[in-house]
Amino acid sequence: MKDTFKKIISYILRIESTLVLWKYKPKVIAITGSVGKTSTKDAIYSALSTMTYVRKSEKSYNSEIGLPLTILGIPNGWSDPYVWFKNILKGLWLIIYPHKYPKWLVLEVGVGKPGDMKKTALWLKTDVVVITAIGETPVHIEFFSSVKHLIEEKSKLITTLKKDGLLVLNADDDVVFNLKSKSKSRVITYGFNENADVRASEDKIFYNDKGEPSGVSFRIDEGGVSLPVFIEGVFGRNHIYASLASLAIFAGLKWNMISAIDAFKNYDMPPGRMRLLSGINDSFIIDDTYNSSPFAAQSALQTLGQVNIENSGKVPGKKGNRKIAVLGDMLELGRHTVDAHRNIGKIAHENIDILLVVGPRAQDIKTGAMEAGMKEKNIFEFNNSVEAGEFLKDLVNTNDLVLLKGSQGIRMERAVGAILNDIENKSKLLVRQDKEWLDKA
């Protein structure tokens, strides 16, 4: 009954969305990939919102129901038939009566199983398609026969481009870069690769006047112009790539890139994506708990290894100055699960002092770390994120830098909440704080 109800709702909303797109004719930017979709969506939204009326996909609204929710501007009804009935009426009213509607839509388009993107391509037409990165072991791979099959599915989004559309590709991901040949549309690329049209270089972590890590900076080169970019309050190349994708769109559409760069300086970074937070006992937190994949976990650990916490200026002489990683299960990896987790363990050993693993699959992270030479006394195991958080309360000290990461189902934000200094703003700072998530076990 549930599946039938969902299919009926999905069908009605899709029809309404098609009619709304036809009536209001907004420009549509669609983003896909296995890594960085959400960060890229948020960066593009931030840059675009400085110059026009724009709407973006909210939360994880990237499913067959999620896309219509964004297009229609309505909330998720979850399992409440009354809310869905109201949503359908709102969609009809949007079609019948003229409204002020966004000039641009920024949509995150994901796939969970074979055929998902094909269904989307039947009704969604786009002006810009962005493909972020795939990685060697992408998420959702367990539902596909091979990485090649998953790539073919995601690349179907290219077929949604209008004749004058723009295809934006990550030049540092060979698989993505090679998709140039799949489209007759204009193509612009971004990355650190010297062949990228919008090229980044000199990326580094910058520090405030107290010596505390404050964010990332880099340079971009495009069309003979070189410009500095600063992003405060976050770490990691994932945010650089997200910004680069935005700048590539601006370059491809001949817009002023300086306005986009200014938007990145202090934009409201969404929770759980390599976000720097203040922890208890004068510690630092890198909150990357939104989700996890092998590629993203590797990047997060390498970033943790690069941060200098020796000169942060916090209470000299106290214990601390350690790099701690709290790593939960990475889900939906299928037959790649064991090898992927063990490899993350090896990378963790190269970048941290103390390792906490959370969940049954994460036991292989411990195995990989020990195989790489990490001492067992520096590794701690937990069944869930709540247990890990309780342990962290007694563990963290001055200048400790704690990275927390895991797939959504592991709920690693609960461990962040246990050591968060600004507990009053927990609902704003942490991911998955709405009632539907908090009510889940």
FITI-577769 format. One line per 5 residues: number of its first residue (from 1); their letters; for each residue x, y, z of N, C-alpha, C. Coordinates in pm, whole numbers, plus 50000, padded with zeros to 5 digits. Example, Ala and Ser with C-alpha at 12.3 -4.5 7.8 and 13.67 -1.06 7.14 Angstrom:
BEGIN
1	as	51319/49431/50780/51230/49550/50780/51320/49670/50780; 51285/49775/50708/51367/49894/50714/51290/50003/50787
//
This chain:
BEGIN
1	mkdtf	50084/49879/50000/50000/50000/50000/50087/50126/50000; 50196/50122/50083/50285/50236/50093/50347/50267/49958; 50396/50165/49890/50461/50183/49760/50363/50238/49656; 50239/50187/49658/50137/50235/49565/50107/50383/49590; 50091/50419/49716/50065/50558/49753/50180/50648/49708
6	kkiis	50303/50603/49729/50420/50682/49689/50424/50702/49538; 50392/50597/49463/50394/50606/49317/50288/50703/49266; 50171/50700/49328/50063/50791/49287/50103/50936/49314; 50155/50961/49435/50198/51095/49473/50309/51143/49380; 50406/51056/49356/50519/51089/49270/50473/51127/49129
11	yilri	50377/51051/49076/50326/51076/48942/50255/51211/48934; 50170/51240/49033/50095/51366/49033/50192/51484/49043; 50288/51475/49134/50383/51585/49153/50470/51606/49029; 50504/51499/48962/50586/51510/48841/50508/51583/48730; 50379/51551/48717/50295/51619/48618/50283/51767/48651
16	estlv	50259/51797/48778/50249/51936/48821/50381/52010/48796; 50492/51944/48825/50624/52007/48806/50649/52038/48659; 50612/51946/48573/50629/51967/48429/50549/52089/48383; 50428/52103/48433/50343/52216/48396/50397/52348/48452; 50451/52343/48574/50509/52463/48635/50632/52509/48557
21	lwkyk	50718/52414/48518/50836/52450/48439/50796/52510/48305; 50690/52455/48246/50642/52506/48118/50584/52647/48133; 50512/52670/48242/50447/52800/48262/50546/52911/48297; 50640/52884/48392/50726/52991/48442/50862/52997/48371; 50898/52889/48304/51020/52883/48224/51147/52929/48300
26	pkvia	51172/52875/48419/51297/52910/48488/51416/52843/48421; 51534/52901/48438/51657/52834/48396/51688/52726/48500; 51733/52610/48453/51755/52497/48543/51901/52451/48540; 51962/52446/48658/52095/52388/48675/52078/52256/48748; 52125/52147/48689/52113/52015/48751/52252/51961/48781
31	itgsv	52268/51906/48900/52399/51859/48947/52390/51711/48981; 52487/51634/48930/52496/51493/48969/52642/51456/48989; 52663/51331/49032/52796/51282/49064/52785/51193/49187; 52895/51132/49228/52893/51049/49348/52950/51121/49468; 53020/51231/49444/53083/51308/49551/53058/51456/49526
36	gktst	53024/51529/49631/53021/51674/49623/52898/51739/49564; 52791/51662/49543/52670/51723/49483/52613/51834/49570; 52598/51804/49698/52532/51900/49787/52616/52025/49808; 52746/52010/49829/52833/52126/49846/52834/52212/49720; 52834/52146/49605/52832/52219/49478/52701/52293/49460
41	kdaiy	52591/52227/49492/52459/52291/49485/52456/52416/49572; 52506/52406/49695/52502/52519/49787/52592/52633/49741; 52709/52599/49686/52800/52703/49637/52739/52777/49518; 52679/52702/49427/52615/52763/49310/52500/52853/49353; 52421/52804/49446/52309/52884/49498/52360/53013/49561
46	salst	52465/53003/49641/52520/53121/49707/52566/53224/49607; 52636/53180/49502/52686/53272/49401/52572/53334/49320; 52476/53251/49280/52364/53299/49197/52271/53394/49272; 52254/53368/49402/52157/53446/49479/52200/53591/49496; 52324/53623/49465/52369/53762/49472/52317/53844/49355
51	mtyvr	52266/53776/49251/52229/53849/49130/52089/53818/49078; 52022/53716/49133/51889/53684/49081/51809/53606/49184; 51683/53582/49155/51595/53504/49243/51615/53356/49209; 51664/53281/49307/51702/53142/49282/51651/53052/49394; 51619/52928/49360/51577/52828/49458/51664/52705/49440
56	kseks	51697/52639/49550/51779/52518/49544/51707/52401/49609; 51751/52281/49574/51702/52161/49642/51737/52171/49790; 51642/52137/49877/51666/52142/50020/51703/52003/50073; 51790/52003/50172/51828/51880/50241/51869/51774/50140; 51811/51657/50148/51845/51550/50054/51737/51529/49950
61	ynsei	51672/51638/49910/51562/51628/49815/51615/51606/49673; 51664/51486/49646/51719/51459/49513/51659/51333/49453; 51548/51289/49508/51485/51166/49462/51375/51198/49361; 51304/51094/49319/51194/51114/49224/51084/51201/49284; 51072/51202/49414/50977/51293/49479/51046/51425/49512
66	glplt	51173/51418/49547/51245/51537/49590/51255/51646/49486; 51280/51610/49361/51289/51711/49256/51158/51789/49240; 51045/51722/49229/50918/51797/49224/50893/51884/49347; 50936/51838/49464/50919/51919/49585/50988/52054/49569; 51110/52052/49514/51185/52176/49494/51119/52262/49388
71	ilgip	51082/52202/49277/51021/52278/49167/50890/52343/49212; 50812/52271/49291/50683/52323/49336/50695/52408/49463; 50810/52401/49530/50830/52480/49651/50745/52435/49767; 50732/52303/49783/50648/52246/49888/50731/52154/49977; 50685/52129/50102/50761/52044/50194/50736/51895/50170
76	ngwsd	50820/51815/50228/50802/51670/50224/50688/51632/50316; 50596/51554/50267/50482/51513/50349/50508/51386/50427; 50625/51324/50402/50661/51198/50467/50545/51098/50457; 50491/51053/50567/50384/50952/50561/50247/51010/50596; 50236/51142/50589/50112/51208/50626/50028/51239/50502
81	pyvwf	49920/51165/50476/49835/51187/50356/49778/51327/50350; 49746/51386/50467/49688/51520/50470/49785/51623/50413; 49915/51612/50451/50017/51706/50401/50033/51690/50250; 50031/51566/50203/50044/51543/50059/49924/51600/49982; 49806/51588/50040/49687/51645/49977/49701/51797/49965
86	knilk	49748/51862/50072/49770/52007/50070/49876/52042/49966; 49982/51960/49957/50089/51985/49860/50036/51982/49716; 49952/51884/49689/49895/51872/49553/49810/51994/49520; 49732/52041/49617/49650/52161/49596/49738/52284/49572; 49849/52294/49648/49942/52407/49630/50002/52404/49490
91	glwli	50034/52282/49442/50089/52268/49308/49989/52314/49203; 49863/52276/49221/49758/52318/49126/49739/52469/49127; 49743/52528/49248/49727/52672/49259/49842/52747/49191; 49962/52691/49201/50079/52749/49135/50063/52749/48984; 49997/52646/48933/49974/52634/48788/49862/52728/48742
96	iyphk	49754/52734/48820/49635/52811/48779/49654/52961/48796; 49714/52999/48912/49722/53142/48944/49867/53190/48933; 49893/53304/48867/50031/53354/48851/50097/53384/48986; 50220/53339/49002/50298/53362/49122/50434/53420/49084; 50501/53480/49183/50640/53516/49164/50722/53389/49177
101	ypkwl	50788/53352/49069/50858/53223/49066/51007/53247/49043; 51094/53159/49098/51239/53177/49080/51281/53183/48932; 51381/53266/48904/51437/53274/48770/51529/53156/48741; 51588/53103/48848/51679/52988/48836/51645/52883/48940; 51660/52757/48904/51649/52645/48996/51781/52570/48997
106	vlevg	51829/52539/49116/51952/52461/49130/51914/52327/49192; 51919/52222/49112/51865/52093/49152/51975/51988/49168; 51971/51920/49280/52062/51808/49305/51992/51680/49258; 52054/51611/49164/51990/51494/49103/52073/51370/49133; 52018/51281/49214/52090/51159/49250/52025/51036/49190
111	vgkpg	52096/50926/49197/52041/50796/49157/52063/50697/49269; 51963/50615/49293/51974/50513/49395/51975/50374/49336; 51919/50362/49215/51910/50231/49150/51904/50250/48999; 51930/50144/48923/51924/50155/48777/51789/50208/48729; 51793/50298/48632/51671/50351/48574/51626/50484/48633
116	dmkkt	51682/50524/48750/51640/50649/48814/51663/50770/48725; 51784/50781/48669/51815/50899/48588/51737/50899/48458; 51713/50781/48404/51635/50772/48280/51496/50829/48300; 51435/50799/48416/51303/50851/48447/51305/51004/48457; 51409/51055/48521/51422/51200/48535/51438/51267/48400
121	alwlk	51518/51206/48313/51547/51263/48181/51424/51270/48091; 51321/51194/48124/51200/51193/48042/51121/51324/48053; 51137/51394/48169/51054/51514/48189/51132/51640/48224; 51256/51626/48270/51333/51744/48311/51424/51792/48198; 51415/51920/48163/51503/51980/48063/51588/52087/48133
126	tdvvv	51717/52089/48103/51810/52172/48178/51886/52271/48089; 51932/52378/48152/52016/52478/48086/52164/52455/48117; 52191/52403/48235/52328/52371/48277/52327/52236/48349; 52422/52151/48313/52442/52025/48386/52583/52025/48442; 52595/51996/48571/52724/51987/48638/52745/51843/48684
131	itaig	52859/51785/48646/52894/51652/48696/53019/51667/48780; 53011/51633/48907/53116/51663/49004/53230/51560/49000; 53211/51447/49062/53315/51343/49064/53249/51209/49086; 53313/51105/49040/53261/50969/49057/53342/50893/49161; 53476/50895/49149/53560/50823/49243/53570/50676/49210
136	etpvh	53669/50609/49267/53692/50468/49236/53585/50377/49294; 53536/50410/49415/53431/50329/49478/53317/50421/49518; 53229/50456/49424/53123/50554/49452/53013/50496/49539; 52940/50589/49605/52824/50545/49685/52716/50493/49591; 52627/50410/49643/52518/50345/49568/52569/50236/49474
141	ieffs	52699/50206/49477/52753/50108/49382/52693/49970/49404; 52646/49941/49527/52593/49807/49555/52468/49775/49472; 52402/49879/49419/52280/49857/49342/52307/49847/49192; 52434/49855/49153/52470/49849/49011/52570/49735/48988; 52567/49679/48866/52652/49566/48836/52800/49603/48830
146	svkhl	52829/49731/48803/52968/49777/48794/52973/49928/48804; 53094/49981/48825/53112/50126/48828/53073/50184/48692; 53107/50113/48585/53073/50158/48450/52923/50176/48434; 52846/50081/48488/52701/50087/48482/52648/50211/48555; 52706/50239/48673/52664/50356/48751/52696/50485/48675
151	ieeks	52813/50490/48614/52854/50609/48537/52758/50631/48420; 52722/50523/48352/52629/50534/48240/52495/50590/48285; 52451/50548/48404/52325/50595/48458/52331/50745/48488; 52436/50788/48557/52449/50928/48594/52465/51017/48471; 52538/50967/48371/52565/51049/48252/52440/51074/48168
156	klitt	52332/51001/48196/52207/51025/48123/52152/51164/48151; 52199/51228/48258/52154/51364/48286/52196/51459/48174; 52304/51426/48105/52352/51511/47995/52245/51523/47886; 52166/51418/47869/52064/51419/47763/51952/51518/47791; 51946/51572/47913/51842/51669/47947/51877/51810/47901
161	lkkdg	52001/51832/47859/52045/51966/47820/51972/52017/47696; 51933/52142/47701/51875/52207/47584/51984/52230/47479; 51945/52268/47360/52040/52283/47249/52151/52383/47281; 52117/52488/47352/52217/52589/47386/52269/52572/47528; 52253/52452/47583/52292/52425/47721/52442/52420/47743
166	llvln	52481/52425/47870/52622/52425/47911/52650/52303/47998; 52751/52226/47962/52793/52109/48040/52920/52145/48117; 52916/52130/48250/53028/52165/48337/53085/52037/48397; 53213/52010/48372/53275/51883/48411/53399/51903/48498; 53417/51812/48592/53536/51810/48677/53653/51750/48598
171	adddv	53752/51833/48569/53866/51788/48488/53962/51697/48564; 53949/51693/48697/54040/51611/48777/53992/51467/48793; 53870/51441/48753/53815/51305/48755/53814/51255/48610; 53901/51161/48579/53916/51116/48441/53786/51068/48380; 53709/50995/48459/53581/50943/48409/53487/51056/48372
176	vfnlk	53479/51156/48459/53392/51271/48433/53444/51352/48315; 53573/51377/48313/53633/51455/48205/53606/51392/48068; 53610/51261/48063/53590/51191/47936/53446/51195/47887; 53354/51245/47971/53215/51259/47928/53197/51373/47827; 53304/51449/47804/53298/51556/47703/53248/51502/47569
181	sksks	53290/51380/47539/53257/51321/47409/53111/51280/47399; 53038/51282/47513/52898/51236/47513/52800/51349/47482; 52851/51470/47465/52761/51582/47446/52805/51671/47330; 52705/51725/47260/52732/51824/47156/52716/51966/47210; 52683/51976/47338/52666/52107/47401/52803/52171/47429
186	rvity	52796/52299/47463/52919/52366/47507/52968/52302/47635; 53099/52287/47648/53158/52222/47766/53261/52315/47827; 53257/52329/47959/53361/52400/48032/53404/52312/48149; 53534/52307/48175/53587/52216/48278/53652/52296/48390; 53661/52232/48506/53722/52296/48623/53805/52194/48699
191	gfnen	53901/52243/48777/53985/52155/48857/54125/52210/48873; 54213/52124/48924/54354/52160/48940/54435/52117/48818; 54375/52037/48734/54439/51991/48611/54477/52110/48525; 54599/52106/48469/54646/52218/48388/54562/52238/48262; 54486/52136/48223/54400/52147/48105/54261/52201/48137
196	advra	54233/52226/48265/54101/52275/48305/54080/52418/48255; 53959/52450/48214/53928/52586/48169/53928/52685/48285; 53875/52641/48398/53880/52720/48522/53969/52642/48618; 54090/52692/48638/54194/52614/48705/54227/52670/48842; 54234/52581/48941/54272/52620/49077/54418/52585/49103
201	sedki	54479/52662/49191/54617/52636/49233/54641/52701/49369; 54755/52667/49428/54799/52729/49554/54695/52716/49665; 54626/52604/49671/54527/52586/49778/54598/52560/49910; 54547/52621/50014/54607/52605/50148/54506/52642/50256; 54540/52603/50377/54460/52640/50494/54514/52773/50545
206	fyndk	54424/52865/50577/54474/52991/50635/54432/53000/50781; 54505/53084/50856/54492/53091/51002/54464/53235/51043; 54392/53251/51155/54365/53386/51205/54484/53438/51285; 54468/53557/51343/54581/53618/51413/54618/53547/51543; 54533/53453/51588/54565/53372/51706/54635/53241/51667
211	gepsg	54653/53222/51536/54713/53098/51490/54615/52984/51477; 54484/53015/51489/54381/52912/51478/54342/52891/51331; 54320/52767/51291/54277/52742/51152/54143/52808/51125; 54131/52876/51010/54011/52955/50984/53937/52920/50856; 54004/52853/50760/53937/52821/50635/54036/52785/50526
216	vsfri	53992/52791/50402/54078/52755/50290/54087/52871/50192; 54201/52878/50123/54218/52978/50019/54284/52913/49898; 54264/52973/49780/54327/52923/49658/54321/53033/49553; 54385/53008/49441/54378/53100/49327/54305/53032/49212; 54234/53113/49133/54174/53058/49011/54228/53134/48891
221	deggv	54246/53061/48784/54291/53120/48658/54190/53083/48550; 54144/53185/48479/54047/53162/48370/54060/53274/48269; 54082/53236/48145/54088/53335/48038/54192/53443/48058; 54305/53406/48117/54411/53503/48138/54398/53587/48264; 54293/53565/48341/54271/53639/48466/54298/53547/48584
226	slpvf	54372/53598/48684/54403/53522/48804/54346/53595/48925; 54269/53523/49008/54202/53585/49121/54215/53499/49248; 54231/53563/49366/54234/53487/49492/54093/53458/49542; 54076/53343/49609/53946/53306/49665/53966/53261/49809; 53883/53309/49900/53888/53270/50041/53751/53217/50084
231	iegvf	53753/53105/50155/53629/53049/50209/53651/53024/50358; 53579/53095/50442/53599/53086/50586/53512/52979/50651; 53566/52921/50759/53487/52830/50842/53476/52688/50793; 53548/52653/50686/53544/52517/50634/53684/52474/50590; 53700/52343/50573/53825/52287/50522/53795/52193/50407
236	grnhi	53899/52157/50335/53888/52049/50238/53872/52094/50095; 53927/52013/50006/53918/52043/49863/53775/52032/49811; 53689/51962/49884/53551/51950/49836/53486/52087/49822; 53518/52179/49914/53462/52314/49903/53529/52393/49792; 53655/52364/49767/53723/52429/49655/53659/52384/49524
241	yasla	53637/52253/49512/53574/52201/49390/53433/52258/49372; 53359/52270/49482/53224/52326/49474/53229/52470/49423; 53323/52547/49476/53339/52686/49432/53382/52692/49286; 53472/52603/49247/53519/52599/49108/53405/52570/49011; 53317/52479/49048/53203/52448/48962/53117/52572/48942
246	slaif	53096/52648/49051/53019/52772/49041/53088/52871/48949; 53218/52887/48967/53294/52981/48886/53297/52938/48739; 53296/52807/48717/53292/52757/48579/53160/52796/48512; 53050/52789/48587/52921/52831/48533/52924/52979/48499; 52978/53060/48591/52987/53204/48567/53072/53234/48444
251	aglkw	53182/53159/48429/53269/53179/48313/53199/53136/48185; 53131/53021/48191/53063/52968/48073/52948/53055/48027; 52882/53124/48122/52769/53211/48089/52811/53358/48076; 52943/53382/48085/52998/53517/48067/52949/53614/48174; 52938/53567/48296/52900/53653/48407/53026/53699/48482
256	nmisa	53009/53796/48569/53120/53851/48646/53157/53756/48761; 53275/53697/48753/53315/53599/48854/53350/53663/48988; 53381/53791/48988/53417/53857/49115/53298/53857/49211; 53177/53871/49160/53059/53868/49248/53042/53731/49312; 53076/53624/49238/53069/53489/49294/53176/53471/49401
261	idafk	53298/53519/49373/53408/53507/49469/53374/53579/49599; 53314/53698/49588/53274/53772/49708/53170/53695/49789; 53083/53622/49720/52978/53546/49789/53035/53431/49870; 53153/53379/49829/53212/53265/49899/53279/53301/50030; 53312/53429/50050/53391/53468/50167/53323/53430/50298
266	nydmp	53195/53458/50308/53124/53433/50434/52987/53372/50414; 52972/53289/50310/52837/53238/50290/52801/53132/50394; 52674/53119/50417/52623/53033/50524/52642/52887/50486; 52752/52832/50533/52786/52694/50497/52689/52596/50561; 52634/52505/50484/52540/52408/50541/52610/52314/50640
271	pgrmr	52537/52261/50736/52596/52175/50839/52653/52045/50783; 52750/51992/50855/52797/51855/50829/52886/51837/50709; 52945/51946/50657/53029/51933/50537/53163/52002/50559; 53253/51934/50628/53386/51985/50659/53378/52124/50724; 53283/52138/50812/53260/52268/50878/53338/52275/51009
276	llsgi	53406/52385/51032/53486/52403/51152/53397/52455/51266; 53396/52382/51378/53316/52420/51495/53405/52423/51619; 53359/52496/51718/53431/52502/51846/53384/52389/51936; 53481/52313/51992/53448/52200/52078/53473/52228/52224; 53427/52139/52309/53449/52154/52454/53599/52146/52485
281	ndsfi	53636/52199/52601/53776/52195/52648/53873/52260/52550; 53827/52367/52484/53912/52441/52389/53963/52352/52276; 53878/52265/52227/53914/52179/52114/53850/52234/51986; 53890/52177/51874/53833/52212/51745/53763/52088/51686; 53653/52114/51615/53580/52004/51550/53575/52030/51400
286	iddty	53604/51928/51321/53573/51934/51178/53453/51841/51159; 53338/51902/51140/53213/51827/51129/53187/51792/50982; 53206/51666/50947/53181/51619/50810/53084/51502/50813; 52978/51520/50893/52888/51409/50924/52768/51399/50830; 52760/51483/50728/52644/51478/50639/52630/51340/50574
291	nsspf	52741/51285/50526/52740/51154/50463/52885/51110/50446; 52906/50992/50388/53043/50948/50368/53052/50856/50248; 53171/50854/50190/53207/50764/50080/53358/50747/50087; 53414/50646/50024/53559/50628/50029/53636/50752/49981; 53593/50811/49872/53662/50928/49817/53656/51045/49915
296	aaqsa	53537/51071/49969/53519/51184/50060/53592/51160/50192; 53590/51036/50242/53659/51006/50367/53810/51024/50351; 53863/50980/50240/54006/50997/50213/54043/51145/50209; 53963/51224/50140/53989/51367/50130/53983/51434/50267; 53884/51397/50348/53870/51456/50481/53990/51422/50570
301	lqtlg	54035/51300/50566/54150/51258/50647/54277/51329/50604; 54296/51343/50475/54415/51412/50425/54414/51559/50463; 54295/51619/50463/54283/51758/50507/54315/51769/50655; 54265/51677/50735/54295/51674/50878/54446/51670/50900; 54514/51589/50819/54659/51577/50832/54732/51706/50799
306	qvnie	54672/51790/50716/54738/51914/50672/54723/52029/50770; 54622/52023/50857/54595/52136/50947/54702/52143/51055; 54755/52264/51075/54856/52287/51178/54787/52336/51305; 54794/52258/51412/54731/52298/51537/54835/52327/51646; 54962/52326/51609/55068/52346/51708/55073/52490/51758
311	nsgkv	55031/52585/51673/55045/52726/51708/54912/52797/51725; 54813/52725/51772/54679/52783/51780/54663/52884/51893; 54757/52888/51987/54753/52990/52091/54654/52965/52201; 54607/52841/52215/54508/52812/52320/54577/52751/52442; 54574/52820/52555/54621/52771/52685/54747/52686/52671
316	pgkkg	54862/52747/52652/54986/52670/52635/55018/52585/52757; 55075/52470/52730/55118/52381/52838/55020/52273/52874; 54895/52285/52828/54796/52181/52858/54808/52065/52761; 54754/51951/52801/54752/51835/52713/54664/51863/52592; 54694/51796/52485/54613/51813/52365/54699/51811/52240
321	nrkia	54664/51897/52145/54737/51903/52018/54739/51769/51946; 54629/51695/51956/54620/51565/51888/54518/51572/51777; 54538/51490/51677/54442/51477/51568/54365/51347/51587; 54235/51361/51604/54148/51248/51635/54046/51232/51523; 54030/51111/51473/53929/51084/51371/53825/50988/51427
326	vlgdm	53698/51024/51412/53588/50939/51453/53516/50899/51325; 53534/50774/51283/53488/50730/51152/53383/50620/51164; 53267/50644/51105/53159/50547/51107/53151/50469/50978; 53060/50373/50976/53038/50289/50857/53014/50374/50732; 53065/50326/50620/53030/50380/50488/52936/50279/50424
331	lelgr	52815/50322/50392/52711/50231/50347/52699/50227/50195; 52624/50128/50147/52589/50113/50005/52710/50093/49915; 52810/50019/49966/52930/49990/49886/52932/49847/49833; 52835/49767/49875/52826/49631/49822/52952/49549/49843; 52998/49484/49738/53114/49395/49749/53245/49471/49775
336	htvda	53241/49602/49762/53362/49682/49787/53376/49721/49934; 53281/49683/50016/53273/49732/50154/53401/49707/50234; 53447/49584/50239/53563/49549/50322/53687/49622/50275; 53719/49612/50148/53841/49674/50096/53839/49826/50114; 53723/49887/50090/53713/50032/50101/53737/50078/50245
341	hrnig	53680/50008/50341/53700/50045/50482/53844/50021/50526; 53904/49914/50484/54044/49887/50521/54137/49993/50463; 54109/50036/50342/54192/50139/50280/54182/50271/50356; 54063/50303/50402/54045/50425/50481/54123/50415/50612; 54129/50295/50669/54208/50275/50790/54355/50305/50767
346	kiahe	54407/50264/50654/54547/50291/50620/54573/50441/50604; 54479/50508/50538/54492/50652/50519/54480/50725/50653; 54393/50675/50741/54377/50735/50873/54508/50729/50950; 54575/50616/50948/54701/50600/51019/54804/50705/50977; 54802/50745/50852/54900/50841/50800/54874/50984/50846
351	nidil	54752/51009/50901/54713/51148/50925/54667/51180/51067; 54656/51080/51153/54597/51105/51284/54678/51042/51397; 54639/51078/51520/54701/51020/51639/54610/50917/51706; 54480/50944/51704/54383/50857/51772/54267/50829/51677; 54220/50704/51676/54112/50663/51587/53997/50603/51667
356	lvvgp	53876/50651/51642/53755/50591/51696/53674/50538/51577; 53633/50411/51584/53553/50353/51477/53414/50320/51531; 53313/50348/51448/53174/50334/51492/53096/50249/51393; 53041/50137/51442/52959/50050/51357/53032/49924/51315; 52957/49822/51270/53017/49692/51236/53112/49697/51117
361	raqdi	53080/49774/51015/53167/49782/50896/53295/49856/50927; 53288/49949/51020/53406/50029/51055/53513/49946/51126; 53478/49824/51165/53582/49736/51222/53694/49715/51122; 53660/49719/50993/53762/49702/50891/53850/49826/50878; 53801/49942/50922/53887/50060/50929/53996/50036/51032
366	ktgam	53956/49981/51145/54055/49946/51249/54157/49847/51195; 54110/49744/51127/54201/49644/51071/54301/49708/50975; 54252/49794/50887/54341/49860/50792/54442/49949/50860; 54399/50021/50965/54491/50109/51038/54601/50029/51106; 54564/49916/51167/54663/49833/51235/54757/49767/51135
371	eagmk	54706/49726/51022/54793/49669/50918/54895/49772/50869; 54856/49899/50874/54946/50006/50830/55046/50046/50939; 55025/49994/51061/55122/50021/51167/55069/50098/51286; 54940/50128/51289/54885/50202/51402/54872/50110/51524; 54907/50160/51640/54903/50080/51762/54759/50064/51810
376	eknif	54726/49943/51853/54589/49913/51895/54545/49998/52013; 54641/50040/52098/54604/50120/52215/54550/50259/52176; 54573/50299/52052/54525/50429/52005/54396/50418/51922; 54336/50298/51925/54213/50274/51849/54102/50230/51945; 53985/50289/51930/53872/50258/52017/53749/50225/51932
381	efnns	53672/50125/51975/53559/50075/51897/53427/50102/51969; 53324/50139/51889/53192/50168/51946/53083/50113/51856; 52972/50076/51919/52859/50022/51843/52780/50130/51772; 52777/50250/51834/52697/50357/51775/52758/50493/51809; 52703/50597/51747/52760/50731/51762/52737/50791/51900
386	veage	52631/50748/51969/52605/50798/52104/52715/50752/52199; 52752/50625/52189/52861/50572/52272/52992/50645/52242; 53018/50669/52115/53140/50738/52077/53142/50880/52133; 53027/50947/52129/53019/51082/52181/53046/51089/52330; 52992/50994/52405/53017/50990/52550/53165/50971/52580
391	flkdl	53230/50886/52502/53374/50864/52520/53453/50990/52487; 53412/51061/52383/53483/51183/52341/53481/51290/52450; 53373/51296/52527/53362/51397/52632/53482/51393/52727; 53529/51273/52757/53643/51258/52848/53777/51257/52776; 53772/51244/52644/53896/51230/52567/53952/51364/52520
396	vntnd	53868/51451/52465/53921/51570/52399/53976/51671/52498; 54082/51741/52453/54148/51839/52538/54189/51959/52454; 54258/52051/52516/54298/52175/52450/54373/52149/52319; 54330/52221/52215/54394/52216/52083/54373/52084/52008; 54303/51988/52066/54272/51867/51991/54186/51904/51871
401	lvllk	54211/51840/51760/54133/51861/51639/54063/51730/51605; 53929/51732/51608/53851/51609/51596/53770/51610/51466; 53798/51514/51379/53719/51495/51256/53616/51387/51280; 53491/51414/51245/53385/51314/51257/53319/51294/51122; 53307/51167/51080/53251/51139/50948/53190/50998/50945
406	gsqgi	53079/50985/50872/53015/50855/50855/52893/50871/50765; 52842/50762/50716/52723/50767/50632/52601/50811/50714; 52499/50860/50646/52382/50916/50714/52323/50822/50818; 52315/50694/50783/52251/50598/50872/52323/50577/51004; 52449/50622/51014/52526/50603/51138/52503/50719/51234
411	rmera	52447/50829/51183/52408/50945/51265/52525/51001/51347; 52638/51026/51281/52756/51074/51351/52738/51214/51410; 52635/51287/51366/52611/51419/51424/52582/51410/51574; 52536/51292/51619/52510/51275/51762/52639/51281/51842; 52746/51230/51785/52877/51237/51851/52929/51381/51852
416	vgail	52903/51455/51743/52943/51596/51739/52871/51672/51849; 52740/51646/51863/52662/51715/51964/52714/51695/52106; 52778/51581/52130/52830/51551/52264/52948/51639/52302; 53023/51689/52203/53142/51769/52233/53132/51911/52176; 53014/51949/52129/52995/52082/52073/52996/52186/52185
421	ndien	53070/52293/52165/53079/52397/52266/52952/52484/52269; 52904/52523/52153/52787/52609/52141/52660/52524/52135; 52628/52463/52246/52518/52368/52249/52383/52437/52228; 52374/52567/52259/52248/52640/52243/52207/52649/52096; 52305/52650/52007/52276/52660/51864/52293/52526/51792
426	kskll	52281/52420/51867/52297/52286/51812/52206/52262/51691; 52083/52307/51700/51986/52281/51592/52026/52350/51462; 52101/52459/51471/52146/52531/51352/52281/52479/51301; 52363/52432/51392/52500/52395/51356/52514/52252/51305; 52425/52164/51349/52438/52022/51315/52337/51980/51208
431	vrqdk	52374/51879/51134/52287/51824/51031/52181/51734/51094; 52070/51715/51023/51962/51624/51062/51904/51657/51201; 51866/51783/51220/51809/51825/51347/51658/51851/51339; 51596/51822/51221/51451/51839/51213/51381/51720/51280; 51255/51737/51310/51179/51642/51392/51181/51501/51335
436	ewldk	51169/51488/51202/51162/51354/51142/51288/51273/51170; 51405/51342/51166/51530/51271/51196/51546/51247/51346; 51512/51346/51426/51531/51332/51571/51442/51223/51629; 51328/51198/51564/51236/51095/51614/51284/50954/51579; 51378/50945/51487/51428/50812/51448/51522/50758/51556
441	a	51519/50628/51571/51605/50565/51673/51750/50581/51638
//
